[in-house]
Amino acid sequence: MSPSSAEALNRDCFCRTLNTQRLRVQLEADPSLHGLSAQIQQTRPHLFSSSVVFVSKQVQAQISSVVTAIERVAKLPGYQAQALSRANPIAQHHWGPHSVCMGYDFHLSQRGPQLIEINTNAGGLLLSAALARAQEACCTELDPAFVTCAGDANLTAELFEMFATEWRLQRGALPWRTVLIVDSAPQAQYLAPEFELFRQLFAQHGLQAVVADPSELLWQGGQLLHQGTVIDLVYNRLTDFYLEDPAHQALRLAYEAGAVVLTPHPNTHALLADKRNLIALSQDSLLAAWGVNAADRKLLATSVPSTRLVTPERADELWAQRRQLFFKPVAGYGAKAAYRGDKLTRRVWAEILAGDFVAQALVPPSERQIEVDGEPTDLKFDIRAYAYAGQVQLLAARMYSGQTTNFRTPGGGFAPVIVVPDSESN
């Protein structure tokens, strides 16, 4: 396959496209956010890359099709039965909401985009939206692509409407007044600046919004309370996906009772983000048995790398094949405890066998060559598709060096995705 224009640009375009002043304006659109940009630069210098990643229109279209197909499959009774049968009992509750801020992560290959994992509380959506609007084209030929990258001027309003839709799906026409953005020790989280962006987004629409640790919540009288205020909707950024931690008891009881709109929620995690779902999504015979149509099965066969459960019975086989595999915990997130097979030691392998892991066919990340401190530097990247109800809202990239995304790489971090014409149409 000859290099597409996107591949050529990722290799040869060294331009810095980020307008830092424009980014500051985007991040500090409300007076309550004054100083946020400087805070990010001081405490998180590698959150944003100064460059962009290029993909073709064909890649963009395939990613969108894969997301839609997977969420269509996830509605089938057979698929749901197998996913929920192994999940925590709390996942059986489904009060109507779809779950906001889904993240589908892809690596690019000669076969096209390959789905690496699915996340139910994917961070970075508002940050990436602001970053996309802060770019300037490096040459006139790319002006149209950069205008598209900036996206729909109404994207922020659409993101608020996503939460409003979640509310209506569970509460109908009842009014909502309060929103809680919840995470463990939220101010210590790397993406804490985004919590402030969401807080301001809700406040802008007349809602009382706060950021809090779940230990600050109280379940009393059939209501979820924060400092005496009844909470209507919770935007959930916790990585305790089934709310098992004792510190999360109030939130768990409120969710089980249907007394609060929680999004994203345990049911969606069980159906989509548990890594064992990748096994089913990569097995054509299972999909056919559940009634998945031929077109979706063909698409998933070319877009979801083969994935197997790690078991003691397969230990010798998987160890022998380890150089072609990537190992991930079934309930993992953010690439924690994830390992390339060619880097494994016997000690780590023993830990994998003792835990709950899947083995996925290794799809190396693509590379983007940029200039760092005046030197050409190769960085890896993945593509994250932010989606709601099966529809992609925004594509963003994360650039890094090392085994996994880390936000510690000079020149790396979130990067906008620029969509350029397919090579055949140039």
C-alpha positions in Angstrom: 0.0 0.0 0.0 1.4 3.4 -1.0 1.6 6.0 1.8 -1.6 8.1 2.1 -1.4 11.8 2.3 -2.1 11.4 6.0 0.9 9.1 6.5 3.1 11.4 4.5 2.1 14.4 6.6 2.6 12.5 9.9 6.1 11.7 8.7 7.1 15.0 7.0 5.1 17.9 8.6 7.1 19.4 11.5 4.9 22.5 11.9 3.8 23.7 15.3 0.1 24.5 14.8 -1.0 25.4 18.3 -1.8 29.0 19.0 -1.2 29.2 22.7 -3.0 32.5 23.1 -6.1 31.1 21.3 -5.9 28.1 23.6 -5.9 30.3 26.6 -9.0 32.1 25.4 -10.7 28.8 24.8 -9.9 27.4 28.2 -10.7 30.6 30.1 -13.9 31.5 28.2 -15.6 32.2 31.6 -14.1 34.6 34.2 -14.3 31.8 36.8 -11.7 29.9 34.8 -9.1 32.7 34.8 -5.6 31.4 35.3 -6.5 27.8 34.2 -4.2 27.9 31.2 -1.2 29.1 33.2 -1.9 26.4 35.8 -1.9 23.7 33.2 1.3 24.9 31.7 3.0 25.0 35.1 1.7 21.7 36.5 1.0 19.6 33.4 3.5 20.8 30.7 2.9 17.8 28.6 -0.9 17.8 28.6 -1.1 19.4 25.1 1.1 18.8 22.1 1.9 21.7 19.9 1.3 19.7 16.8 -1.5 17.6 15.2 -2.0 14.1 13.9 -3.3 13.5 10.4 -5.8 10.7 9.4 -7.5 10.0 6.1 -11.2 10.4 5.5 -11.4 6.6 5.0 -9.9 6.1 8.5 -12.4 8.6 10.0 -15.3 6.9 8.3 -14.2 3.4 9.4 -13.8 4.5 13.0 -17.3 5.9 13.0 -18.7 2.8 11.5 -16.9 0.5 14.0 -18.3 2.6 17.0 -21.8 2.4 15.6 -21.6 -1.3 14.9 -20.3 -2.2 18.3 -23.1 -0.3 20.1 -25.6 -2.0 17.8 -24.1 -5.4 18.8 -24.2 -4.4 22.5 -28.0 -4.1 22.3 -28.5 -7.8 21.2 -30.0 -10.1 23.9 -27.3 -12.8 23.4 -24.4 -10.3 23.7 -25.9 -8.7 26.8 -26.5 -12.0 28.5 -22.9 -13.1 28.3 -21.5 -9.7 29.3 -23.8 -9.3 32.3 -23.5 -12.8 33.5 -19.9 -12.2 34.6 -20.3 -8.7 35.9 -20.9 -7.3 39.3 -24.6 -7.5 40.2 -24.9 -3.7 40.2 -24.5 -3.8 36.5 -27.9 -5.4 36.1 -29.5 -2.0 36.9 -30.2 0.1 33.9 -32.3 3.2 34.4 -32.3 4.4 30.8 -29.2 6.7 30.2 -26.7 5.7 27.5 -23.6 6.9 29.4 -21.7 10.1 28.4 -18.1 10.4 27.2 -17.5 7.0 25.8 -14.0 6.5 24.5 -13.0 4.1 21.7 -9.2 3.9 21.3 -7.6 2.9 18.0 -4.2 2.2 16.6 -3.7 2.6 12.9 -2.4 -0.3 10.7 -2.2 -1.3 7.1 -5.6 -3.0 7.7 -7.0 0.3 8.8 -7.9 1.5 12.4 -7.7 -1.3 15.0 -9.8 -1.1 18.2 -7.5 -1.4 21.2 -10.0 -0.8 24.0 -13.2 0.9 25.0 -13.5 3.2 28.0 -16.7 4.3 29.8 -15.2 7.4 31.5 -12.8 8.6 28.9 -11.3 11.9 29.9 -10.2 14.7 27.7 -13.3 15.5 25.7 -13.7 19.2 26.7 -9.9 19.7 26.8 -9.6 18.2 23.2 -12.5 20.4 22.0 -10.7 23.5 23.3 -7.4 22.4 21.8 -9.0 21.8 18.4 -10.3 25.3 18.3 -6.8 26.7 19.1 -5.0 25.5 16.0 -3.9 27.4 12.9 -3.1 25.9 9.6 0.6 25.6 8.8 0.0 26.1 5.0 -2.8 27.3 2.8 -3.4 23.8 1.3 -4.5 22.6 4.7 -6.8 25.5 5.6 -10.0 23.6 4.9 -8.9 20.6 7.0 -8.0 22.8 9.9 -11.4 24.5 9.7 -13.0 21.1 9.9 -10.8 20.2 12.9 -12.1 23.1 14.8 -15.4 21.3 14.5 -19.0 22.4 14.9 -19.3 25.8 16.7 -22.1 24.3 18.6 -20.1 21.3 20.0 -20.0 22.6 23.5 -23.8 23.1 23.4 -24.2 19.6 22.0 -22.1 18.2 24.9 -24.4 19.8 27.4 -27.4 18.4 25.6 -25.8 15.0 25.9 -26.1 15.3 29.7 -29.6 16.8 29.4 -30.6 13.7 27.3 -29.3 11.4 30.0 -31.5 13.2 32.5 -34.6 13.0 30.3 -34.0 9.2 29.6 -34.3 8.6 33.3 -36.4 11.5 34.7 -38.5 12.6 31.7 -39.7 16.2 31.9 -38.9 16.7 35.6 -36.6 19.7 36.3 -32.9 19.2 37.3 -31.0 21.6 39.3 -27.8 20.1 40.7 -24.9 18.3 39.2 -22.0 16.6 40.9 -18.7 15.8 39.1 -17.2 13.0 41.1 -13.8 11.4 41.3 -11.5 10.2 44.1 -9.4 13.1 45.4 -10.5 15.1 42.3 -8.0 18.0 42.7 -5.2 15.5 42.6 -6.3 14.0 39.3 -4.2 14.7 36.3 -7.2 15.8 34.3 -8.6 17.9 37.2 -8.6 21.0 34.9 -11.3 19.4 32.8 -13.5 19.0 35.9 -13.5 22.8 36.1 -14.5 23.1 32.4 -17.4 20.8 33.0 -18.4 22.6 36.2 -18.5 25.9 34.2 -20.4 24.2 31.4 -23.2 23.2 33.8 -23.2 26.5 35.6 -23.5 28.3 32.2 -26.8 26.5 31.8 -28.2 27.5 35.1 -27.3 24.4 37.1 -25.6 24.3 40.5 -22.5 22.2 39.8 -19.7 21.1 42.2 -16.7 18.8 42.0 -16.3 16.4 44.9 -14.8 13.2 46.3 -17.4 10.4 46.7 -16.6 10.2 50.5 -18.3 13.6 50.8 -21.7 12.2 49.8 -24.5 11.1 52.1 -27.4 8.7 51.3 -30.2 9.8 53.5 -34.0 9.8 53.2 -33.9 8.3 49.8 -31.8 11.2 48.5 -28.1 11.6 47.6 -26.8 14.7 49.5 -23.6 16.7 49.2 -23.2 19.2 52.1 -26.9 19.2 52.6 -27.8 19.7 48.9 -29.8 17.1 47.0 -27.9 15.9 43.9 -29.9 15.3 40.8 -27.2 14.1 38.3 -23.7 12.7 38.8 -21.1 12.9 36.1 -19.0 9.9 37.1 -15.2 9.9 36.6 -14.5 7.2 39.1 -12.4 4.2 38.0 -14.2 2.0 40.6 -16.6 1.0 37.9 -18.9 -1.1 40.0 -18.8 1.2 43.1 -17.3 -1.5 45.3 -15.2 0.7 47.5 -16.8 1.4 50.9 -16.1 5.1 50.4 -18.5 4.9 47.5 -21.4 3.4 49.4 -23.6 6.5 49.3 -23.3 6.7 45.5 -23.8 3.0 45.1 -27.0 3.0 47.2 -28.4 6.0 45.4 -27.7 4.4 42.0 -29.2 1.0 43.0 -32.4 2.9 44.1 -32.6 4.9 40.9 -32.5 8.0 43.1 -29.8 9.7 41.0 -28.9 9.9 37.4 -25.4 8.4 37.2 -23.5 8.7 33.9 -21.5 6.8 32.9 -22.8 3.9 34.9 -21.9 0.2 35.7 -24.3 -1.3 33.2 -22.4 0.3 30.3 -19.1 -0.6 31.7 -20.1 -4.2 31.8 -21.5 -4.2 28.3 -18.7 -2.3 26.6 -15.6 -1.5 28.6 -14.8 -4.8 30.3 -11.9 -6.1 28.2 -13.5 -9.6 27.9 -16.0 -8.0 25.5 -13.1 -7.7 23.0 -13.1 -11.5 22.9 -16.7 -11.7 21.8 -16.3 -8.8 19.4 -13.4 -10.6 17.7 -15.1 -13.9 17.3 -17.2 -14.1 14.2 -19.0 -17.4 15.1 -20.3 -15.9 18.4 -21.4 -12.7 16.6 -23.2 -14.8 14.0 -25.0 -16.9 16.7 -26.3 -13.7 18.3 -27.7 -12.5 15.0 -25.1 -9.8 14.0 -25.6 -9.0 10.4 -22.9 -9.9 7.8 -21.8 -6.3 7.2 -21.1 -5.6 10.9 -19.3 -8.9 11.3 -17.1 -8.2 8.3 -16.3 -4.7 9.7 -15.5 -6.0 13.2 -13.4 -8.9 11.8 -11.1 -6.3 10.1 -11.2 -3.8 13.0 -11.0 -5.7 16.3 -7.8 -7.6 16.9 -8.1 -11.2 18.0 -8.4 -11.3 21.8 -8.3 -14.3 24.2 -8.7 -14.9 27.9 -5.5 -15.7 29.7 -6.0 -19.0 31.6 -3.6 -21.5 33.2 -4.5 -24.0 30.5 -3.3 -21.6 27.8 -0.2 -20.5 29.7 2.4 -22.4 27.6 0.7 -21.4 24.3 0.4 -17.7 25.2 4.0 -17.5 26.5 5.3 -19.0 23.3 3.3 -16.4 21.3 3.9 -13.5 23.7 5.9 -11.4 21.3 2.8 -11.0 19.1 0.5 -10.2 22.0 -0.4 -7.4 24.4 -1.7 -8.3 27.8 -4.4 -6.2 29.6 -6.4 -6.6 32.9 -10.1 -7.2 32.2 -11.1 -4.3 34.4 -8.1 -2.1 33.6 -8.0 1.5 32.5 -5.5 4.1 31.4 -3.0 1.3 30.3 -2.4 0.4 34.0 -0.8 -3.0 34.4 -0.8 -3.5 30.6 2.2 -5.2 29.1 3.7 -5.8 25.7 4.5 -9.5 25.5 8.0 -8.9 24.2 8.8 -7.0 27.3 7.5 -9.6 29.8 9.6 -11.1 32.5 8.8 -14.4 34.2 7.8 -12.5 37.4 5.3 -10.3 35.6 4.0 -13.4 33.6 3.3 -15.1 36.9 1.3 -12.0 38.0 -0.7 -12.1 34.8 -1.5 -15.8 35.2 -2.7 -15.1 38.8 -4.9 -12.2 37.7 -7.7 -11.6 35.3 -6.1 -10.7 31.9 -6.8 -10.9 28.2 -4.3 -11.3 25.5 -4.8 -9.2 22.4 -3.0 -9.5 19.1 -0.4 -6.8 19.1 -1.0 -3.8 16.9 1.9 -1.4 17.2 0.9 2.2 17.3 1.6 4.5 14.4 4.3 7.2 14.6 4.3 10.9 14.2 7.5 12.7 13.6 7.7 16.2 15.1 10.3 18.6 16.2 11.3 18.7 19.9 13.9 21.2 21.0 15.0 21.6 17.4 15.5 17.8 16.8 13.3 15.5 14.7 11.6 13.1 17.1 9.4 10.1 16.5 6.4 9.8 18.9 3.8 7.1 19.0 0.1 8.0 18.9 -3.3 6.5 19.3 -6.7 7.8 18.2 -9.5 8.3 20.6 -13.1 8.6 19.3 -15.3 10.3 21.8 -18.8 9.0 21.3 -22.3 9.2 22.7 -25.2 6.7 21.8 -23.0 5.2 19.1 -22.2 8.4 17.3 -18.7 9.9 17.2 -18.5 13.4 18.5 -14.8 14.2 18.2 -11.5 12.5 17.3 -8.4 13.3 19.3 -4.9 11.8 19.4 -2.6 11.1 22.3 1.1 11.3 21.5 3.8 9.7 23.6 7.0 7.6 23.9 7.3 4.4 25.8 5.0 1.4 26.1 1.7 3.3 26.7 0.2 6.8 26.8 1.7 8.7 29.7 1.4 12.5 29.3 5.1 12.8 30.4 6.6 13.0 26.9 8.2 16.3 25.7 6.2 17.2 22.6 3.5 14.7 23.4 0.0 14.9 25.0 -3.4 15.5 23.5 -3.3 16.5 19.8 -6.1 17.4 17.5 -6.9 15.0 14.6 -6.8 16.6 11.1 -8.8 14.7 8.5 -7.3 14.9 5.0 -8.5 13.4 1.7 -7.7 9.8 0.9 -4.6 9.3 -1.2 -6.7 8.0 -4.1 -8.6 11.4 -4.3 -5.5 13.6 -4.2 
